[in-house]
């Protein structure tokens, strides 16, 4: 049985890794920034509703 995989150059792998890392960093920084400026009651309600939607007891 012949292999059908196409060889990938190291530069392509590196570009994909850097792109994934950039997206992850952007997402993480935006979450930190948005939660840093959100009101505490808003964050509590969001976490509380998420726990209930996942059927996780919180009381």
DRENLO-125973 format. One record per residue (C-alpha): x, y, z; residue number from 1; residue in one letter. Coordinates in Angstrom, 3 decimals. Example, Ala and Ser with C-alpha at 12.3 -4.5 7.8 and 13.67 -1.06 7.14 Angstrom:
px|py|pz|seq|type
12.300|-4.500|7.800|1|A
13.670|-1.060|7.140|2|S
This chain:
px|py|pz|seq|type
0.000|0.000|0.000|1|X
1.520|3.305|-1.079|2|X
1.682|6.285|1.209|3|X
-0.523|9.151|0.101|4|X
0.798|11.752|2.506|5|X
2.392|14.836|1.041|6|X
5.645|15.983|2.606|7|X
5.305|19.312|4.411|8|X
8.200|21.709|4.599|9|X
9.450|22.965|7.935|10|X
8.609|26.557|7.033|11|X
4.960|25.621|6.457|12|X
4.824|23.814|9.801|13|X
6.433|26.796|11.498|14|X
3.953|29.218|9.890|15|X
1.014|27.100|11.036|16|X
2.441|26.881|14.556|17|X
2.991|30.639|14.720|18|X
-0.507|31.289|13.384|19|X
-2.059|28.990|15.998|20|X
0.006|30.577|18.770|21|X
-0.991|34.058|17.618|22|X
-4.683|33.182|17.602|23|X
-4.408|31.585|21.046|24|X
-2.563|34.620|22.436|25|X
-5.099|37.018|20.933|26|X
-7.992|35.035|22.364|27|X
-6.347|34.813|25.788|28|X
-5.489|38.498|25.932|29|X
-8.970|39.503|24.835|30|X
-10.509|37.324|27.557|31|X
-8.241|38.836|30.198|32|X
-8.946|42.364|28.926|33|X
-12.718|41.886|28.761|34|X
-13.014|40.254|32.172|35|X
-10.706|42.850|33.693|36|X
-13.107|45.654|32.825|37|X
-16.397|43.787|33.361|38|X
-18.514|44.450|36.421|39|X
-18.196|41.796|39.173|40|X
-21.924|41.062|39.224|41|X
-21.895|40.459|35.469|42|X
-19.075|37.929|35.805|43|X
-20.801|36.159|38.677|44|X
-24.050|35.862|36.757|45|X
-22.271|34.562|33.658|46|X
-20.406|31.912|35.661|47|X
-23.551|30.990|37.572|48|X
-25.611|30.575|34.393|49|X
-22.843|28.535|32.794|50|X
-22.739|26.172|35.769|51|X
-26.486|25.672|35.584|52|X
-26.440|25.080|31.817|53|X
-23.794|22.352|32.333|54|X
-25.890|20.720|35.095|55|X
-23.124|21.415|37.599|56|X
-24.355|22.073|41.128|57|X
-23.269|25.428|42.441|58|X
-25.291|25.818|45.635|59|X
